[in-house]
Amino acid sequence: MSFFIPDHDLERILEEDVHPLDLTSHLLGMDRREGRIRYLPRTPIVLACTEEVERIFLRLGLQVESCLPSGSLCAEGESFFQARGRGDRLHLAWRTGLRVLESYCGIATRTADLVRKARAVNPDISVVTTRKAMPGTRHLAIKAVMAGGAYPHRLGLSETILIFDAHTELLGGEAKLLEAIPRIKREAREKKVGAEAKSLEGALALVRAGVDFVQLDKLPPAELALVAREARLLNPAIVIVAAGNVNLGNVEAYAASGADVLVTSSLYFGPPADIQSEIRSLES
């Protein structure tokens, strides 16, 4: 996976756990012992951020013997990461690595489940996630989402033009917005232009104004289906985006509604993956 996580992000995660020493390992003389660690899931999971865990281990002078890549399916009890080295260094890396793996494999596994459910109904649907990850976790969270088969909705505010109700309010109302859309499309020809709507009438007005996509916020699937049908009578190429309240419990209904894209924040939040860690001595 083509993904860049800077070293300082990983060092900050490590520092949270260590800060600045492992007193237990020091008093037990773990620096004079050699051991091996491995991680294995207690239930089937999709792996994410194993490469970052490998970098943490290498940063601490440990030898990584095996590491399955992000996006791999891992069966219950299958060892997907193994390293060896000094006992004190193993203990420094142990919990930090486990925290990263449990958190982001959890996201990747939820993502894979939601994508599978959505595409069982509509094979062409796109699943994307918002920028609403927990503060400080976005880079790794996005990598986990992509490992599970989805994509980020927008990585930043300049990636696409997406007009929300708050923009419309400050602009002076819907009429002002509809006047502005042709100008925006002329001035930013290489960008897609979309806008949020909360009703059939609002969505159709945006389609007539020439937007590339309409984002429907928290509209029930039945109402979304009506919007999709009427909007495509005006413009068969319009992209319908369903956002808000899309989750594992209702994704099939939204996938069947006629939406082209499902936007969700739900994948960031949920139980961590259940991963077991084992540390064994390499000395008799």
N, C-alpha and C positions, 0 to 999 in steps of 0.2 A: 504494500500500500504506500503510495507516494504521499507522505505526511511528515511535517516538520514540527517537532516539539523542542523548544530550546532547552539547553542544559540547565539554565537557572530555574526553570519551572520544576524540573525533577529534583534539583538540589533543595528547593524550598519544601517540597513534599517530604524529603528525607529529613530535613532539619526539624520539621514539626514533630517527628517521632524521637529523634536522638537528643538534640539540644542540651548539652553538647556531648554527653557520653552515656554509655550503658554501664551503670555502676555495678549491676549484678554480674555481668560478664567479666568486668575488671576484677572484682573480688574473688570470682571463681577461677581465675587464670585461664579464661577461654582463649586467650591469644596463644596459648601453648598447645591447643588441641586442634585437630583437623576433622572436618565433618562434611556431610553432603545434605543438601536440602532439595526437596521436590514438592511441586504443587499438583494436586489432582482434584477434580470436581466430584462432589457427592451426587450430583444430578447432571444430565447432559446440558452443556452450555455452548454458546458461541464465544470464542476468545476475542479479547480486545486489549490493546496496550501491553501485550507481552514484550514487545520490542523496548518499551520504556522501562519495564521492570528489568530487562536484560541490561540496559544501560546503567541503571542504578547499581546492580550487582557488579558490573565491570568497574564502575566508578569507585567502588569500595575494594577493588583488588581481588575480586572473586573470579573463579573460572566457570563460565556458563557452558555446560556440557550439552544441553539440548533446550530448544525453545521453539514451540510451534507458533506460526505467525497469526496476527490478528485476522479475524474472519474465519478461522478454522472451526469446524464442528468438533467438539470434544466429548467423548462418551463418558459415562459415569465410571470413575475409578481409573481413567486413563491419565498417565503422567504426561503433562504438557510442558513442564519446565523443570530443569534440573541443573544445580550448580554445586560447586565444592570450594573449600578453602578454609581459612582460619576460623575457628569457632566464634571469636568475638565479632569478626566481620559478618559471618553468617547471621548472627543475632541482630546486628545492626540492620541488615537488609530484609530480614524475615518478615516482620510485621508491616514494614512500609510496602514491600512487594505484595503482601497479601491484601492490604487495604486497597491498593491500586487495582489489583486483579478482581477482587470481589465487587468493587464499585462499578468498574467499567465493563466487565464481562456481564454484570447484571443488566446494564443498559443495552449492550449488544444482543443479549438473549431476548430481552423484551422486544427490541426492534425487529429481530428476525421473526418472532411470533406474530407481531402486528403486520409486517409486510406479507408474510405467508397467508394470513387470513384475508387481507385486502386483495391480493392477487389471485386467490382462489375464486373470488367473485368477478374481478376485473383485471385480467393479466396485464393491461397496459397502464394501470394507475401508478402514479408516482407518490411516494410517501416522503415527506420532508419534515424536519424539526425546526422549531423556532430558535431564537437566540436566548430563550429563558432558562438556560441551564443555571445551576447554582453559581454565584459569583466566584471567579477564580478557577472554575473547572471547565470552561468552555472548550478549550483546545482538545483536551482528552475526551470530553463528552462527545464532541463532533466526530472524533476518530472512532469512538465506540459505536455511534449511530451508523457510520459508514461501514464498519465491520459487520453490522447486522443487516445491511442491505438498503438503508435509506440514505438520504442526503440532507444537508442543511438547507433550510428555506432561503436564508440570506446570511452570509458571513459578516456583512457590514451594511451600513446604511446607504452606501454608494453603489452597491451591487446591482440593484434594480430600483425602479421608481415605484414606490408603493404608497398610495395616498390613503390616509386614515381619516376617520371622522374628525379628529382633532385638527388635522390640516384644513379640512373643509370649514370648520368653525372659525378658525383664525383668518381664513381667506375671505370670509364674508358670506358663506352659504353655498348651497348646491349649484345655483345658477352661475356663480363666479367660477366654481370648479369646472363645470361643463364647458365654459368658455375657455378655460386655461388648457384643457387637455390637448387640443390640436397644436397649440403653441409648444407645449412640452414635448410632444412627439416630433415636431420639427427641429427643436433645439437639441434633442438627445436621441438622434435617429438610431444609434446602435444599442440603445437600452430598451428593455421591455417596460411598458407602462401599465400599472395595475392600480385598482382602487377598491376600497372596502365598501360593501353594501350590506344592508340589513333587511332589505325587503325586495320583492319582485320589481316594484316600480323603480326603486333606486338602481337596481342592477341593470334594468333595460335602458335607463337613461345613460348609464355609463357605457353600455355597449354601443348605443347610437353615437356617443361622443367619440368613439374610436379607441377605447382602451384595448390592450392586448389580453388582459385577464381581469376577471372580477373575483374578488375574495369575499365569500359569504361568511360572516362571523356568527357562530353559534346558531345557525339555522338548522332546524330539525331535518332529517333526511327526506321526509315527504315534501316539505316546502322547497328544499334544495333541488329535488327532482323537477319540480314545476319551473323554477328559475332556469335550470339547465336547458329544459326543453324550449322555453320561450326565447331565451337568449340565442340559442342556435338557429332559430328561425330568422333572427336578424343578422347573425354572423356565424356561419357554420364553423369558422376557425377560432371562435372565442374559447379561451381556456377558463374553466370553472374551477375555482379553488375553494375547498371546504376547510375552514379554520375554526378552532375552538371546540372543546368538548369531544374531540376524536380520541378514542382510547380502545384498549383491547376488548372491552365489552360491547362496543357498538360499531367497530370498524367495518364489519360486513355490510351493515345498513348504509353507511356512508359510501362505501365502495360501489354499492348498487344504485346510488342516487343519481348517477350521471356526472359526478365530479371527475375531473381529470387529475387533480392533485389533492392530497390530504395533508393538512398541516397540523402538527401536534406538539405539545410540550410534555405530554404524559410519560414519554419514554425515559425522560431524565430521572423520574421519581418512582421509587419502588424498592422492593427488597434487594439486597445484594446477592450476587451469585454465592452458592454454598460451596466453598473451596477448602479442601483439607491441605494442611502443610505437614510435612514429615522432615525431621532432622535426625540424621543417624551419624554416629561416630565412625571415622575411618581408621580408628586405632583399636588394637586388641586390648 
